[in-house]
């Protein structure tokens, strides 16, 4: 069966003035609290989001496929209209792009968690207490200075954010079919790097050599005493956002990984907001220069992973005032959603659908609140996240009629 390709469906550029804002509250979706029966979004006081929902089309999106728990990379690629089962990329490549590293074809990248390991090598804290950026940069610099690269291999290491860093190997014949070393639990040893196919055995040995060196280098540190590696990726480019949709796109995100996935899609990246209001400051600054704006807010996801229901509620409430500020700029379309669910009761990404609203002059309202229950009953129904971009383009009058 043939497929509709966006370049064939785009209207002429006479519609350039109609702007689209995609505001992603990372890990937005939740589960009911056992006492109140409300999700984090439903429990939050969000007068601006609720007022917007009352005049928007509502729905629930499935980031990948039913029952599949997405990582942040696939979750965002889906929101950008790239089928995450077709466009596959490891977290390491996104982290490297996010810190501005000039990845080359064939580079092998891995995302690192700075972690606390005890003297027996057992994981005590997978995130080393979420160290400050200052501590993270100091530790990464110490490791960078102490690493001895294997013969024929260049080794690059950059701090990303808090407990996150990125490791890149450059050399001949590197493959990314490697298993993560993060056991995803405490009280057990870090896992070894294992080749998942025979062609990756060389890469597994090289990566394990580097990780072993890092643990020795950090053995006298008080908190960050090792690293856990995951998201191994060999870099390949993707078709650009502008080629696919005819949109000049910009990303405004605090965390490097999300700037990385935006760069992978060919978006420009502008500024590094230090707080939620900084998102709007940068949006205002670049509003006349672009057609599509990707805004990213991280702390809904972080508080969910911490298992702190009330803190996730407060994180949602902290961005509610921004909704009115975005509306005042007058985008034709405003989309608010998440890349996946991170319920505080689950303390991790989950497979549950994510609330979504699309505000435009062409919306068909069905509810008066922005929450899981209202969105599941909304006009948009439940749909795969990869279709969000076609809906946003349609609401911006940027898609032509299909067929005669």
C-alpha positions in Angstrom: 0.0 0.0 0.0 1.4 3.4 -0.9 1.8 6.1 1.7 1.1 9.8 1.8 4.4 11.7 1.9 4.3 15.1 3.6 6.3 16.9 0.8 3.6 15.9 -1.6 0.8 17.0 0.7 2.1 20.4 1.8 0.3 23.5 0.8 2.2 26.3 -0.9 4.3 28.6 1.3 1.6 31.2 1.3 0.7 29.7 4.7 4.1 30.6 6.2 2.7 33.0 8.7 0.8 30.3 10.5 3.0 29.2 13.4 2.9 26.0 15.4 4.1 25.7 19.0 4.7 22.2 20.4 5.0 22.4 24.2 6.3 19.1 25.6 6.0 18.4 29.3 8.3 15.4 29.6 6.8 12.3 31.2 3.4 14.2 31.5 1.1 11.2 31.7 0.4 9.6 35.1 -1.6 7.1 37.1 -4.2 7.7 39.8 -3.0 8.3 43.3 -4.2 5.4 45.5 -5.9 7.9 48.0 -7.3 10.6 45.8 -7.9 8.6 42.6 -6.5 11.5 40.6 -3.4 11.6 38.4 -0.7 14.2 38.8 -2.2 16.3 36.0 -5.7 15.9 37.3 -4.6 16.9 40.9 -2.7 20.0 39.7 -4.2 23.4 39.8 -4.0 24.5 36.1 -6.5 27.2 35.3 -4.8 28.2 32.1 -4.4 24.7 30.8 -8.0 24.0 31.7 -9.3 27.1 30.0 -7.3 26.2 26.9 -8.6 22.6 27.0 -12.2 23.9 27.0 -11.7 25.3 23.5 -9.3 22.7 22.1 -9.4 19.3 20.5 -8.4 16.7 23.2 -7.0 13.2 22.8 -4.5 10.6 24.0 -1.5 9.6 22.1 0.5 6.3 22.2 4.1 7.2 21.6 5.2 4.0 19.9 2.8 1.1 20.0 0.3 -0.2 22.6 2.1 -1.8 25.5 5.5 -0.5 24.5 7.3 1.7 27.0 9.3 4.4 25.0 12.6 6.0 25.8 12.8 9.7 25.5 14.4 9.5 22.0 11.6 7.4 20.4 9.0 9.4 22.3 10.2 12.7 20.8 10.8 11.4 17.3 7.2 10.2 17.4 6.0 13.7 18.3 8.1 15.1 15.4 6.3 12.7 13.0 9.2 10.2 12.6 7.9 6.7 13.0 10.1 5.5 16.0 10.0 1.9 14.7 11.6 3.0 11.5 13.9 5.8 12.6 15.8 4.2 15.4 18.6 6.0 17.3 20.3 5.2 20.6 20.3 7.6 23.5 24.1 8.1 23.2 23.9 9.8 19.8 21.2 12.1 21.1 23.3 13.0 24.1 26.3 13.7 21.9 24.3 15.9 19.5 22.7 17.6 22.5 26.1 18.8 23.9 27.0 20.0 20.4 29.5 17.3 19.7 30.3 17.0 16.0 29.4 13.3 15.5 30.8 11.6 12.4 29.5 8.6 10.6 30.7 5.5 12.4 31.2 7.1 15.8 30.1 5.0 18.7 28.3 7.0 21.4 27.0 6.0 24.9 25.1 7.9 27.5 26.6 7.6 30.9 25.1 8.0 34.4 27.5 9.2 37.0 26.8 6.6 39.8 27.7 5.6 43.3 29.2 2.1 43.5 30.5 0.6 46.7 33.9 -1.1 47.3 32.5 -4.4 46.0 31.2 -2.8 42.8 27.5 -2.9 43.9 25.3 0.0 42.7 24.2 2.1 45.6 22.8 5.1 43.6 22.2 5.0 39.9 22.3 8.8 39.7 24.9 9.6 42.4 22.3 11.7 44.2 21.8 13.9 41.1 25.0 16.0 41.6 25.1 19.6 40.6 26.4 20.6 37.2 29.5 21.9 38.8 30.3 18.6 40.5 29.4 16.7 37.3 31.8 18.8 35.2 34.6 18.4 37.7 34.3 14.6 37.7 34.1 14.4 33.9 37.2 16.5 33.6 39.0 14.2 36.0 38.0 11.2 34.0 39.0 12.9 30.7 42.4 13.6 32.0 43.0 10.1 33.3 41.7 8.0 30.3 44.3 6.1 28.2 42.7 5.5 24.8 43.1 2.0 23.3 45.3 1.7 20.3 43.7 3.2 17.2 40.8 4.7 19.1 40.0 8.3 19.9 38.0 8.8 23.1 35.8 11.9 23.8 33.9 12.6 27.0 31.6 15.5 27.8 29.4 16.4 30.7 25.7 16.7 29.8 23.6 17.7 32.8 23.7 16.8 36.5 24.5 13.0 36.6 24.5 12.6 32.9 27.6 12.5 30.6 28.3 11.2 27.1 31.1 9.0 25.9 32.2 8.8 22.2 34.6 6.4 20.6 36.0 7.0 17.1 37.9 4.5 15.1 37.5 1.8 12.5 34.9 -1.0 12.6 32.9 0.2 15.7 29.5 -1.3 16.1 26.6 -0.3 18.5 24.9 -3.7 19.1 25.9 -3.7 22.8 24.0 -4.3 26.0 23.6 -1.6 28.7 25.6 -1.8 31.9 22.9 -0.1 34.0 21.1 -2.9 35.9 18.2 -0.5 36.6 18.3 -1.4 40.3 20.5 -0.9 43.4 22.3 -3.5 45.5 23.6 -5.4 42.4 26.8 -5.1 40.3 27.0 -3.0 37.2 26.5 -5.3 34.2 29.3 -6.0 31.7 29.2 -4.7 28.2 28.0 -7.7 26.0 28.1 -7.8 22.2 24.7 -8.6 20.9 26.1 -9.9 17.6 29.5 -11.2 16.6 30.4 -8.0 14.7 30.2 -5.9 17.9 32.7 -8.0 20.0 35.6 -5.6 19.3 33.4 -2.6 20.3 32.3 -4.4 23.5 35.9 -5.0 24.5 36.9 -1.4 23.8 34.0 0.0 25.7 34.5 -2.3 28.7 38.2 -1.2 28.8 37.1 2.5 29.0 34.5 1.8 31.7 37.0 -0.2 33.8 39.4 2.7 33.6 36.8 5.2 34.7 36.0 3.1 37.8 39.7 3.1 38.8 40.0 6.9 38.2 37.0 7.6 40.4 37.7 5.2 43.2 38.8 7.9 45.6 35.7 10.1 44.9 33.3 10.5 47.8 30.0 10.1 45.8 30.6 9.6 42.1 32.6 6.3 42.2 31.7 4.8 38.8 29.5 5.1 35.7 26.7 3.2 34.1 26.5 3.1 30.3 23.4 2.8 28.2 21.9 3.8 24.8 24.9 2.7 22.7 24.4 4.2 19.2 26.3 4.5 15.9 25.5 7.8 14.3 23.5 8.1 11.1 21.7 11.3 9.9 17.9 11.6 9.4 15.9 13.5 6.8 15.4 17.1 8.0 12.3 18.6 9.5 12.2 21.3 6.8 12.5 18.8 4.0 9.6 16.7 5.4 7.3 19.5 6.4 8.5 22.8 4.8 8.8 24.3 8.2 11.6 26.3 9.7 11.9 24.7 13.1 13.6 25.7 16.3 14.1 23.9 19.6 14.2 25.6 23.0 15.2 23.1 25.7 17.3 23.1 28.9 18.6 19.5 28.8 21.2 18.5 26.1 19.5 15.2 25.2 16.4 17.0 23.9 18.5 19.6 22.0 20.2 16.5 20.5 17.0 14.9 19.2 15.9 18.2 17.8 19.3 18.5 15.9 18.8 15.0 14.7 15.6 16.2 13.1 17.3 19.2 11.5 15.9 21.8 13.9 17.9 24.8 14.9 18.7 25.0 18.6 18.6 28.4 20.4 19.5 29.3 23.9 19.5 27.3 27.1 16.7 28.4 29.4 17.6 28.2 33.1 14.0 28.2 34.4 10.5 27.8 32.9 10.1 31.5 32.2 13.3 31.3 30.1 11.4 29.2 27.6 9.0 32.1 26.9 11.8 34.7 26.8 13.5 32.7 24.0 10.2 31.9 22.3 9.5 35.6 22.1 13.0 36.4 20.8 12.8 34.0 17.9 9.1 34.0 17.2 9.4 36.0 14.0 12.2 33.8 12.6 10.6 30.4 12.6 7.4 28.5 11.7 7.6 25.6 14.3 8.7 25.9 17.9 9.5 22.9 20.1 9.6 23.8 23.8 10.7 21.2 26.3 10.1 21.1 30.1 12.0 18.3 31.9 10.9 18.3 35.6 7.6 16.6 35.2 9.6 13.5 34.2 12.3 13.9 36.8 9.8 14.1 39.7 7.9 11.2 38.3 11.1 9.1 38.2 11.8 10.2 41.8 8.4 8.7 42.8 7.4 12.1 44.2 3.7 12.6 43.3 3.3 16.0 45.0 6.5 17.3 43.4 5.3 16.3 39.9 2.0 18.1 40.6 4.0 21.2 41.5 6.1 20.9 38.4 2.9 20.8 36.3 1.6 23.8 38.1 4.8 25.8 37.6 4.3 25.8 33.8 0.6 26.6 33.8 1.2 30.4 33.8 3.3 29.9 30.6 0.3 28.8 28.6 -1.3 32.2 28.7 2.1 33.8 27.7 2.4 31.5 24.7 -1.2 32.3 23.7 -0.5 36.0 23.8 2.1 35.6 21.1 -0.7 34.4 18.8 0.5 31.0 17.3 -2.1 29.5 14.9 -1.7 26.1 16.6 -0.6 25.3 20.2 0.0 21.6 21.0 0.5 20.5 24.7 1.5 17.0 25.4 4.3 14.7 26.7 6.7 12.3 25.1 5.6 9.4 27.4 4.1 8.8 30.8 6.2 8.8 33.9 3.7 8.0 36.7 5.1 8.8 40.2 3.5 5.6 41.6 5.5 3.7 38.9 8.8 5.7 39.3 9.7 5.1 35.6 8.6 5.6 32.1 5.5 3.6 31.3 3.4 2.4 28.3 0.3 4.4 29.2 -1.1 6.9 26.7 -0.3 10.6 27.1 -2.8 13.5 27.3 -2.7 15.9 24.3 -4.5 19.1 23.4 -4.5 20.9 20.1 -5.7 24.5 20.2 -6.5 26.2 16.9 -9.4 28.1 15.3 -10.4 24.7 13.9 -10.6 22.7 17.2 -13.6 20.7 18.2 -13.9 21.0 22.0 -15.3 18.2 24.1 -14.1 18.8 27.7 -13.4 21.5 30.1 -10.2 20.2 31.8 -6.8 19.0 30.7 -6.5 15.6 32.3 -6.3 11.9 31.4 -10.0 11.2 31.7 -11.1 14.2 29.6 -8.5 13.5 27.0 -9.4 9.8 26.6 -12.9 10.9 25.7 -11.8 13.8 23.4 -12.4 14.6 19.8 -9.0 13.2 18.7 -9.5 9.8 20.3 -6.4 7.6 21.0 -3.9 7.6 18.2 -0.2 6.8 17.6 2.1 9.7 18.3 3.6 9.7 14.9 0.3 11.2 13.5 0.5 14.3 15.8 2.5 16.3 13.2 -0.1 15.7 10.5 -2.8 16.9 12.9 -0.8 20.0 13.8 -0.2 20.7 10.1 -3.9 20.3 9.3 -4.9 22.7 12.1 -2.4 25.2 10.7 -4.0 24.8 7.2 -0.7 23.6 5.9 -2.0 20.3 4.3 -3.6 20.1 0.9 -6.7 18.0 0.2 -5.9 14.4 -0.6 -7.2 13.3 -4.0 -9.5 15.0 -6.5 
